[in-house]
């Protein structure tokens, strides 16, 4: 007997488990993706703001001029450089201000009548209140807002400030050692002359003229009939010999010329200086000229605390009004952090002398920027600086 077993058929339907799982994960995935996008936007805005302030400060700290305007006063140019970094973002504010650096405690040193707070905008600034070592501060700000306002999120302000130190004027001096040229003298060197003692005599021997000679022999004879003619032997006339007597030419006598003494501004015969001293309204420095010669100056450069040098709330500024050196005087009115004294090239006498700078008010606040540089222009010492800071 045969028993047949029937196989039971199972029917499998397509399940919806994957769709359900995907539906559950999709919101989280979208939120994660949206968060990555928003975080990237925030980092990008922060990088743009930081780069804009840095590049703008670098531009403003540049030395020189552009179209007749110094870089630290080119407010439009500074903002244009900052806006070059504004990619996918618009900057809210670009503030430009200045200060005198930081104290050891990290506090800002303000410049006269200028707010050093980066939130202030004081550009442009006058030429007469800026000096070497001051800083330009550029602050750039932008706002961050989410693309989709899913949450009550206030706009986030992104701010970056950058400061750079700039130079107004740079005195340039030669660094090569003097080569020891001869000293200048008003007496010209003597040229050699021909001097005759009167004992020498010149002898002139006249030369006799040449005697004439016949190039062809001449034959003379007389024909006598019936007689034998005897021919005559021709004779040639020899010119006399010439005798040359050498004449004596006297040699010129050479007078010796004087040799100038070389000038050196280094070593034992150097030019040195004393300390820089400030008393009342005078800033002075002594100079020791040990070369043994009177020297000439090519340039005089001076720095002082022009805006806060006088202890007064009403008028703390200092104007340079007079320079006195070895009986020679310059007068004027200069209000600047540094200056090259124009049209004033006094002579440096031998020994010790003192150069004095006079100001319109008492100089009673020193900020460490005071400096005097005298550049010598005498050959042998050309471009040799007498610098109070060294």
C-alpha positions as CSV (number, residue, x, y, z in Angstrom):
1,X,0.0,0.0,0.0
2,X,1.3,3.2,-1.1
3,X,0.9,6.4,1.0
4,X,1.3,9.7,-0.8
5,X,2.2,12.8,1.1
6,X,1.1,16.1,-0.1
7,X,3.4,19.0,0.1
8,X,2.0,22.1,1.7
9,X,2.5,25.2,-0.3
10,X,3.7,28.4,1.5
11,X,3.1,31.7,-0.1
12,X,5.6,34.6,0.9
13,X,4.5,38.2,0.4
14,X,7.0,41.2,0.0
15,X,7.5,42.6,3.5
16,X,7.5,46.5,4.2
17,X,10.1,46.3,6.9
18,X,12.8,48.1,4.8
19,X,10.4,50.9,4.0
20,X,9.5,51.3,7.6
21,X,13.1,51.4,8.7
22,X,14.0,53.9,6.0
23,X,11.1,56.1,7.0
24,X,12.3,56.0,10.6
25,X,15.9,56.8,9.7
26,X,15.2,59.4,7.0
27,X,14.4,62.3,9.3
28,X,17.5,61.7,11.4
29,X,19.5,61.5,8.2
30,X,18.1,64.8,6.9
31,X,18.7,66.5,10.2
32,X,22.3,65.3,10.2
33,X,22.8,66.4,6.6
34,X,21.3,69.8,7.3
35,X,23.4,70.2,10.4
36,X,26.5,69.5,8.4
37,X,25.5,72.1,5.9
38,X,24.8,74.7,8.5
39,X,28.0,74.0,10.4
40,X,30.0,74.3,7.2
41,X,28.3,77.6,6.5
42,X,29.2,78.9,10.0
43,X,32.8,77.8,9.6
44,X,33.0,79.3,6.1
45,X,31.6,82.6,7.4
46,X,34.1,82.7,10.3
47,X,37.0,82.0,7.9
48,X,35.9,84.7,5.5
49,X,35.6,87.3,8.3
50,X,39.0,86.3,9.8
51,X,40.7,86.4,6.4
52,X,39.0,89.8,5.5
53,X,40.3,91.5,8.7
54,X,43.8,90.1,8.3
55,X,44.2,91.0,4.6
56,X,42.7,94.5,5.2
57,X,45.1,95.1,8.1
58,X,48.1,94.0,6.0
59,X,47.0,96.4,3.3
60,X,46.7,99.3,5.7
61,X,50.1,98.6,7.3
62,X,51.9,98.9,4.0
63,X,54.6,101.5,3.6
64,X,54.4,104.1,0.9
65,X,51.5,105.7,-1.0
66,X,48.9,104.7,-3.6
67,X,47.6,107.5,-5.8
68,X,49.1,110.1,-3.4
69,X,47.4,108.5,-0.4
70,X,49.2,106.6,2.3
71,X,47.9,103.1,2.8
72,X,46.8,103.6,6.4
73,X,44.6,106.6,5.3
74,X,43.2,104.8,2.2
75,X,39.9,103.9,3.9
76,X,38.1,102.9,0.7
77,X,41.0,100.7,-0.4
78,X,41.1,98.9,3.0
79,X,37.4,98.1,2.8
80,X,37.7,97.0,-0.8
81,X,40.5,94.5,0.2
82,X,38.2,93.2,3.0
83,X,35.2,92.8,0.7
84,X,37.3,90.6,-1.6
85,X,37.0,87.9,1.0
86,X,33.2,88.2,1.2
87,X,32.2,85.0,-0.6
88,X,28.7,83.7,0.0
89,X,28.4,86.2,2.8
90,X,27.8,90.0,3.2
91,X,29.8,91.8,5.8
92,X,27.8,94.0,8.2
93,X,30.5,96.4,9.4
94,X,34.2,97.1,8.6
95,X,35.7,99.3,11.3
96,X,39.1,100.9,11.1
97,X,40.9,102.5,14.0
98,X,44.4,103.0,15.4
99,X,46.4,102.7,18.7
100,X,49.9,102.9,20.0
101,X,50.3,99.3,20.9
102,X,49.9,97.3,24.1
103,X,51.2,97.7,27.6
104,X,52.9,94.7,29.3
105,X,49.5,94.1,30.9
106,X,47.8,93.8,27.6
107,X,46.0,97.2,27.7
108,X,45.8,99.4,24.6
109,X,47.8,102.6,24.4
110,X,45.5,105.2,22.9
111,X,46.6,107.9,20.4
112,X,45.6,111.5,21.1
113,X,41.9,112.1,20.1
114,X,41.5,108.5,18.6
115,X,39.3,105.8,20.1
116,X,41.3,102.6,20.0
117,X,38.2,100.4,20.5
118,X,37.8,98.1,17.5
119,X,34.1,98.9,17.5
120,X,35.0,102.5,16.6
121,X,35.7,103.8,13.1
122,X,38.2,106.6,13.1
123,X,39.5,106.3,9.5
124,X,41.0,108.5,8.0
125,X,43.5,109.8,10.5
126,X,45.7,112.9,10.3
127,X,49.3,112.7,9.3
128,X,50.5,114.7,12.3
129,X,49.4,112.2,14.9
130,X,50.7,109.0,13.5
131,X,54.3,107.8,14.1
132,X,56.5,104.8,13.7
133,X,55.3,101.8,15.7
134,X,51.6,102.7,15.8
135,X,49.1,100.0,14.8
136,X,46.1,99.9,12.5
137,X,43.1,97.8,13.7
138,X,40.6,96.4,11.3
139,X,37.4,94.7,12.6
140,X,35.0,92.9,10.3
141,X,31.7,91.5,11.4
142,X,29.0,89.4,9.7
143,X,25.8,87.7,10.8
144,X,25.0,84.0,10.6
145,X,21.4,82.8,10.1
146,X,20.2,79.3,9.4
147,X,18.8,78.6,5.9
148,X,15.6,77.1,7.4
149,X,14.3,78.7,10.5
150,X,13.3,75.4,12.1
151,X,14.0,76.6,15.6
152,X,13.7,80.1,17.1
153,X,17.4,80.8,16.6
154,X,18.7,84.4,16.9
155,X,21.2,85.5,14.3
156,X,24.8,84.8,15.4
157,X,27.3,87.7,15.0
158,X,30.8,86.6,13.8
159,X,33.5,89.2,14.6
160,X,37.2,89.2,13.8
161,X,39.7,92.0,14.6
162,X,43.3,92.1,13.4
163,X,46.0,94.7,14.2
164,X,49.2,95.4,12.4
165,X,52.2,97.7,13.2
166,X,53.2,100.1,10.4
167,X,56.1,102.4,9.6
168,X,55.8,106.0,8.6
169,X,59.4,106.8,7.7
170,X,62.5,104.6,7.6
171,X,65.9,106.3,7.8
172,X,68.4,104.4,5.7
173,X,72.1,104.4,6.4
174,X,75.1,102.7,4.9
175,X,76.5,99.7,6.7
176,X,79.9,99.6,5.0
177,X,83.0,100.6,6.9
178,X,84.7,103.9,5.9
179,X,87.4,103.4,3.3
180,X,89.8,106.2,4.5
181,X,89.5,108.8,1.8
182,X,91.8,111.8,1.9
183,X,90.7,114.9,3.7
184,X,89.4,117.8,1.6
185,X,91.6,120.9,1.5
186,X,91.1,124.3,0.0
187,X,94.7,124.5,-1.2
188,X,95.2,122.8,-4.6
189,X,98.0,120.4,-5.2
190,X,101.1,121.9,-7.0
191,X,101.6,120.9,-10.6
192,X,105.2,120.0,-11.7
193,X,107.0,122.9,-13.6
194,X,110.1,123.0,-15.8
195,X,112.9,124.8,-14.0
196,X,116.2,125.8,-15.7
197,X,119.3,126.6,-13.6
198,X,120.9,128.7,-16.3
199,X,124.1,126.7,-16.6
200,X,123.0,124.5,-19.4
201,X,123.9,125.7,-23.0
202,X,122.5,124.6,-26.3
203,X,124.9,124.1,-29.2
204,X,123.6,124.4,-32.8
205,X,125.8,123.3,-35.6
206,X,124.8,124.5,-39.0
207,X,124.4,121.8,-41.7
208,X,126.2,122.6,-44.9
209,X,124.3,122.2,-48.1
210,X,124.8,119.2,-50.3
211,X,127.2,119.6,-53.2
212,X,125.9,119.0,-56.6
213,X,127.0,115.9,-58.4
214,X,126.8,114.8,-62.0
215,X,124.9,111.6,-62.6
216,X,126.6,111.0,-66.0
217,X,130.3,111.3,-66.6
218,X,131.4,114.2,-68.8
219,X,134.1,113.8,-71.5
220,X,136.0,116.8,-72.9
221,X,138.4,116.5,-75.8
222,X,139.8,118.5,-78.8
223,X,140.3,116.9,-82.1
224,X,143.6,117.9,-83.8
225,X,144.1,116.5,-87.3
226,X,147.1,114.4,-87.6
227,X,147.5,114.1,-83.9
228,X,146.3,111.4,-81.6
229,X,143.5,112.5,-79.5
230,X,143.7,111.5,-75.8
231,X,140.4,111.2,-74.1
232,X,140.0,112.8,-70.7
233,X,138.9,110.7,-67.8
234,X,135.6,112.0,-66.3
235,X,135.6,113.0,-62.7
236,X,132.8,112.8,-60.2
237,X,132.5,115.3,-57.3
238,X,131.8,113.6,-53.9
239,X,129.6,115.5,-51.5
240,X,131.1,116.4,-48.2
241,X,130.4,114.2,-45.2
242,X,127.8,115.5,-42.7
243,X,128.6,115.7,-39.0
244,X,125.7,115.8,-36.4
245,X,126.4,117.3,-33.0
246,X,123.7,116.2,-30.4
247,X,122.1,119.1,-28.5
248,X,121.5,118.8,-24.7
249,X,117.9,119.0,-23.5
250,X,117.6,119.8,-19.7
251,X,115.3,117.6,-17.7
252,X,112.4,119.4,-15.7
253,X,112.8,119.6,-12.0
254,X,109.7,118.2,-10.2
255,X,108.6,119.8,-7.0
256,X,107.1,117.4,-4.4
257,X,103.3,117.7,-3.7
258,X,101.7,117.6,-0.3
259,X,99.8,114.4,0.7
260,X,96.5,114.8,2.4
261,X,95.8,113.0,5.7
262,X,93.2,110.3,5.5
263,X,90.0,110.6,7.6
264,X,88.5,107.7,9.5
265,X,85.5,107.6,11.7
266,X,86.2,104.3,13.4
267,X,88.7,103.0,15.8
268,X,90.9,105.3,17.8
269,X,89.9,108.3,15.7
270,X,86.2,107.7,15.8
271,X,83.1,109.9,16.2
272,X,81.1,108.9,19.3
273,X,78.2,110.4,21.3
274,X,77.0,110.7,24.8
275,X,73.6,109.8,26.2
276,X,70.3,111.4,25.0
277,X,69.2,113.8,27.8
278,X,65.8,115.6,28.2
279,X,65.6,118.6,30.4
280,X,62.8,121.2,30.5
281,X,61.9,121.8,26.8
282,X,65.3,120.6,25.4
283,X,66.4,117.2,24.1
284,X,70.2,117.1,23.6
285,X,73.1,114.8,22.9
286,X,76.9,115.4,23.0
287,X,79.1,114.4,20.1
288,X,82.8,113.6,20.4
289,X,84.8,114.2,17.1
290,X,88.2,112.6,17.5
291,X,89.2,112.6,13.8
292,X,91.2,115.7,14.1
293,X,89.2,117.3,11.3
294,X,86.0,119.4,11.0
295,X,83.3,117.2,9.5
296,X,80.1,118.0,7.6
297,X,76.7,116.5,8.2
298,X,74.6,115.0,5.4
299,X,71.4,114.6,7.4
300,X,69.9,115.0,10.8
301,X,67.0,112.8,11.9
302,X,65.0,113.1,15.2
303,X,62.1,111.3,16.8
304,X,60.1,112.5,19.8
305,X,56.8,112.0,21.7
306,X,55.0,114.6,19.7
307,X,51.4,114.0,20.9
308,X,51.7,113.2,24.6
309,X,55.1,114.6,25.5
310,X,53.8,117.5,27.6
311,X,51.9,116.7,30.9
312,X,48.8,118.7,30.2
313,X,45.2,117.6,29.5
314,X,44.5,120.7,27.4
315,X,47.5,120.6,25.0
316,X,49.9,117.6,25.5
317,X,51.5,118.0,22.1
318,X,55.1,119.1,21.4
319,X,56.2,121.1,18.4
320,X,59.9,121.1,17.3
321,X,60.8,124.8,17.0
322,X,64.6,125.1,16.9
323,X,67.8,123.1,16.5
324,X,71.1,124.5,17.8
325,X,74.5,122.9,17.0
326,X,78.0,124.4,17.3
327,X,76.8,128.0,16.8
328,X,74.5,127.0,13.8
329,X,70.8,127.3,14.2
330,X,67.7,126.0,12.4
331,X,64.2,127.3,13.2
332,X,60.8,126.1,12.2
333,X,57.6,124.5,13.5
334,X,57.3,120.7,13.1
335,X,54.5,118.6,14.6
336,X,55.2,115.0,13.7
337,X,56.4,111.8,15.3
338,X,59.7,112.1,13.4
339,X,61.4,114.5,11.1
340,X,64.5,115.0,8.9
341,X,65.7,118.6,9.4
342,X,65.5,120.1,6.0
343,X,68.2,122.5,4.7
344,X,70.3,122.2,7.8
345,X,73.8,120.6,7.3
346,X,75.9,122.0,10.1
347,X,79.6,121.3,10.6
348,X,80.9,119.1,13.4
349,X,83.9,120.7,15.1
350,X,86.8,118.9,16.5
351,X,86.4,117.7,20.1
352,X,83.1,117.7,22.0
353,X,80.0,119.5,20.9
354,X,76.3,119.4,21.8
355,X,73.3,119.3,19.5
356,X,70.1,120.6,21.1
357,X,66.4,120.3,20.0
358,X,64.0,122.9,21.4
359,X,60.3,122.3,21.8
360,X,57.4,124.7,22.4
361,X,56.5,123.2,25.8
362,X,58.2,121.3,28.6
363,X,59.2,117.8,27.6
364,X,58.2,115.9,30.7
365,X,56.7,112.6,29.4
366,X,59.1,110.3,27.6
367,X,57.7,107.2,25.9
368,X,61.0,105.5,24.7
369,X,60.7,106.5,21.1
370,X,63.2,109.4,21.4
371,X,66.1,109.1,19.0
372,X,68.7,111.3,17.3
373,X,70.7,110.2,14.2
374,X,73.4,112.4,12.6
375,X,74.7,111.1,9.3
376,X,78.2,112.4,8.3
377,X,78.9,113.5,4.8
378,X,82.7,114.0,4.8
379,X,84.7,111.7,2.5
380,X,86.1,108.8,4.5
381,X,83.0,108.9,6.8
382,X,80.2,109.1,4.2
383,X,77.0,107.6,5.5
384,X,78.6,107.0,9.0
385,X,75.7,107.3,11.5
386,X,76.0,108.8,14.9
387,X,72.9,107.1,16.4
388,X,71.7,107.8,20.0
389,X,70.1,104.3,20.2
390,X,73.5,102.5,19.7
